[in-house]
Amino acid sequence: MNPRSVRVRRLLAPAATYAAAALVALVFLAPLYLVILTSLKSAGDTKTMSFALPGTWHFDNYLEVIKSGGVARATLNSALITVAVTAGTVLVCSLAAFIIARRPGRVTGSVYNYLLSGLIAPFAFIPAIKMQQVLGLGGSYTGLILTDIAIQIPFITLIFVGFIRQVPREIDEAALLDGAGFLRLFFRIVFPLLKPVTSTALILVFTYAWNEFQNVLFLIPDSDRWTLPMSVFNFQTTYSFDYSLVCADLVITMLPVVAVYLFAQKYIVSGLASGAVK
């Protein structure tokens, strides 16, 4: 092969990779840029939804959102629900995964396969609403939290099972010989070893619970209990939205998730790789 051709290929391969990465980044960053830009425009300028810079920068849109959009209460609601969903999901899934991984058999195998089917089964609102009404949980935080946890169980259990299967069983046997019970064995010995996959689960569930919109819309009719993503409806009129305030609200809503993701993105990759099913 011609040495010049080899040199050209070596130069073109990285260039093509960078071009593809730039294109993907553009696809994701362009809408984000448009939202941030729109949040700084006047209500009249937002009707065109263009990438043009605003004639006057309206940073006061954010103050207006905070003062009149019920952001403080919505943030507290989001924090309450997100913390409860995240903690509940990690606790339930890690315990379930420990049983499935450590006690293989017909029952645990069937349970595992049933959980895996939840990865493809669509969520049905009507049965969920009816069940919450029967249990007396309709329109409550508890009903929403339990629903969010149930939706996350299949995938989070899957990654926990994959990781726990790589933890040596000899650790369990040594702890049992020392007189440790099941709960002590799990929480004092095994759970600290699950830090990589637990970090991944915490980040993924936190992101899901904070951004959750659809479940809140259908399961929480009381607007005083709405979360931060739902606060966009506070800037809705009968026939239109004030998109400058809507976009400012969206920016405020996504800031915690962006901060958490930027801080912990390496844990997501390492945890998913460590917990991958062989």
C-alpha positions in Angstrom: 0.0 0.0 0.0 1.2 3.5 -0.8 2.8 5.1 2.3 1.1 8.4 1.3 -2.3 6.7 1.3 -1.6 5.2 4.8 -0.7 8.7 6.1 -3.9 10.2 4.6 -6.0 7.5 6.2 -4.4 8.0 9.6 -5.2 11.7 9.3 -8.8 11.2 8.0 -9.9 8.7 10.7 -9.5 11.0 13.7 -10.9 13.9 11.6 -14.0 11.8 10.8 -14.4 10.8 14.4 -14.2 14.5 15.6 -16.6 15.6 12.9 -19.2 12.9 14.0 -18.7 13.9 17.6 -19.2 17.5 16.8 -22.4 16.7 14.8 -23.8 14.7 17.7 -22.9 17.5 20.2 -24.6 20.0 17.9 -27.8 18.0 17.8 -28.0 18.0 21.6 -26.6 21.5 22.4 -28.6 23.4 19.8 -32.0 22.9 21.6 -30.3 23.7 25.0 -28.8 26.9 23.5 -32.2 27.9 22.1 -33.9 27.4 25.5 -31.3 29.5 27.4 -31.4 32.2 24.7 -35.3 32.3 24.8 -35.2 32.6 28.6 -33.4 35.9 28.2 -35.8 37.5 25.7 -39.0 39.5 26.0 -42.3 37.8 25.6 -42.7 39.4 22.2 -39.4 38.2 20.9 -40.1 34.6 21.9 -42.9 34.3 19.3 -40.5 33.6 16.5 -38.3 31.0 18.5 -35.2 32.1 16.6 -31.5 31.8 17.4 -31.0 35.5 17.1 -29.6 37.3 20.1 -32.2 39.4 22.0 -32.2 43.2 21.5 -32.5 43.5 25.3 -31.3 40.9 27.7 -34.1 40.1 30.2 -32.3 38.5 33.2 -35.3 39.6 35.3 -37.2 36.7 33.7 -35.6 34.4 36.2 -36.6 36.6 39.1 -40.1 36.7 37.8 -40.2 32.9 37.6 -38.9 32.5 41.2 -41.4 35.1 42.6 -44.5 34.2 40.7 -44.0 30.6 39.6 -44.2 28.8 42.9 -40.7 27.6 42.4 -39.8 27.4 46.1 -42.8 25.1 46.9 -42.3 23.1 43.7 -38.6 22.6 44.6 -39.5 21.3 48.0 -42.0 18.9 46.5 -39.3 17.7 44.0 -36.7 17.3 46.7 -39.1 15.3 48.9 -40.2 13.0 46.1 -36.7 12.6 44.6 -35.1 11.7 47.9 -37.8 9.2 48.7 -37.8 7.5 45.3 -34.0 7.3 45.1 -33.6 5.9 48.6 -36.5 3.5 48.3 -35.4 2.2 44.9 -31.8 1.6 45.9 -32.8 -0.2 49.1 -35.4 -2.4 47.5 -33.4 -3.2 44.4 -30.1 -4.0 46.2 -31.9 -6.3 48.7 -33.8 -8.1 45.9 -30.6 -8.4 43.8 -28.7 -9.9 46.7 -31.3 -12.6 47.1 -31.5 -13.3 43.4 -27.7 -13.4 43.0 -27.0 -15.5 46.1 -29.9 -17.9 46.1 -30.3 -19.2 42.5 -33.3 -21.4 42.1 -36.6 -21.8 40.4 -38.4 -19.1 42.5 -35.6 -16.5 42.3 -35.1 -17.3 38.6 -38.8 -16.7 37.9 -38.8 -13.5 39.9 -35.7 -12.3 38.0 -37.3 -13.1 34.6 -40.5 -11.3 35.8 -38.5 -8.2 36.6 -36.7 -8.4 33.3 -40.1 -8.4 31.5 -40.7 -5.0 33.2 -38.0 -3.5 31.0 -40.3 -3.9 27.9 -43.7 -3.8 29.5 -45.4 -0.4 29.1 -46.7 1.5 32.1 -50.5 1.7 32.3 -52.0 4.7 34.0 -55.6 3.5 34.4 -54.7 0.4 36.5 -52.2 2.4 38.5 -54.8 5.1 39.3 -57.4 2.5 40.2 -55.0 0.6 42.5 -54.1 3.8 44.2 -57.8 4.6 44.8 -58.4 1.2 46.2 -55.4 1.6 48.6 -56.5 5.1 49.5 -53.3 6.6 48.0 -54.9 8.5 45.2 -53.4 12.0 44.6 -50.8 11.5 47.4 -47.1 11.8 47.6 -46.9 8.1 48.7 -48.8 6.9 45.7 -46.5 8.8 43.3 -43.4 7.6 45.1 -44.4 4.0 45.1 -45.3 4.2 41.4 -41.9 5.8 40.5 -40.1 3.1 42.6 -42.0 0.3 40.8 -41.1 1.7 37.4 -37.4 1.8 38.3 -37.1 -1.6 39.9 -36.5 -3.8 36.8 -33.5 -1.9 35.4 -31.9 -1.0 38.7 -32.2 -4.6 40.0 -30.6 -5.8 36.8 -27.5 -3.8 37.3 -27.3 -4.7 41.0 -27.6 -8.4 40.2 -24.8 -8.2 37.6 -22.5 -6.6 40.1 -23.3 -8.8 43.1 -22.6 -11.9 41.1 -19.0 -10.7 40.8 -18.6 -10.4 44.6 -16.9 -13.6 46.0 -19.3 -15.8 48.0 -16.4 -16.5 50.4 -17.1 -13.1 52.0 -20.7 -14.2 52.8 -19.5 -17.5 54.3 -16.9 -15.9 56.5 -19.5 -13.4 57.8 -22.0 -16.2 58.5 -19.4 -18.2 60.4 -18.7 -15.2 62.6 -22.4 -15.2 63.5 -23.7 -12.4 61.3 -27.4 -12.5 60.3 -28.8 -11.8 56.9 -29.4 -8.1 57.4 -26.0 -7.6 59.1 -24.3 -9.5 56.4 -25.8 -7.4 53.7 -25.6 -3.9 55.2 -22.3 -4.3 57.0 -20.4 -6.5 54.6 -21.9 -6.7 51.1 -23.5 -3.3 50.6 -20.3 -1.3 51.2 -18.7 -3.3 48.4 -21.4 -2.2 46.0 -20.3 1.5 46.0 -19.7 1.7 42.2 -23.0 0.3 41.2 -24.8 2.1 44.0 -23.4 5.4 42.8 -24.7 4.7 39.3 -28.1 3.7 40.6 -28.4 6.9 42.8 -27.5 9.1 39.9 -29.8 7.4 37.4 -32.8 7.3 39.8 -32.2 10.9 41.0 -32.2 12.1 37.4 -35.4 10.2 36.6 -37.3 11.2 39.7 -36.3 14.9 39.4 -37.3 15.1 35.8 -40.5 13.0 36.0 -43.4 14.8 34.4 -45.9 12.3 33.2 -46.6 10.5 36.4 -47.0 13.7 38.3 -49.4 15.1 35.7 -51.7 12.0 35.8 -51.4 11.0 39.5 -51.2 14.3 41.4 -54.3 16.5 40.6 -53.5 19.0 43.3 -51.3 21.7 41.8 -49.9 22.6 45.3 -48.2 19.2 45.2 -46.7 19.5 41.8 -42.9 19.2 41.3 -40.6 21.6 39.6 -41.0 20.3 36.0 -44.8 20.9 36.4 -44.3 24.5 37.3 -44.2 25.4 33.6 -48.0 25.4 33.7 -47.9 28.5 35.9 -47.0 30.5 32.9 -49.8 29.3 30.7 -52.7 31.4 29.6 -55.9 30.2 28.1 -54.5 29.9 24.6 -50.7 30.3 24.9 -47.6 30.1 26.9 -45.2 32.9 27.9 -42.2 31.1 26.4 -39.6 33.4 27.9 -40.8 32.5 31.4 -41.3 28.8 30.4 -37.7 28.6 29.2 -36.4 30.4 32.3 -38.3 27.9 34.4 -36.9 25.0 32.4 -33.3 26.3 32.9 -33.9 26.5 36.7 -35.4 23.0 36.7 -32.5 21.3 34.8 -29.7 23.0 36.8 -29.6 20.4 39.7 -29.6 17.5 37.2 -26.9 19.0 35.1 -24.7 19.7 38.1 -25.2 16.2 39.4 -24.5 14.6 36.1 -21.3 16.7 35.4 -20.0 15.8 38.9 -20.8 12.1 38.7 -20.7 11.1 35.1 -17.6 9.0 35.6 -19.5 6.9 38.2 -22.3 6.2 35.7 -19.9 4.7 33.2 -17.8 2.8 35.7 -20.9 1.4 37.5 -22.6 0.3 34.4 -19.5 -1.4 33.2 -18.9 -3.1 36.5 -22.5 -4.3 36.8 -22.8 -5.5 33.2 -24.3 -8.9 32.8 -21.9 -11.4 31.3 
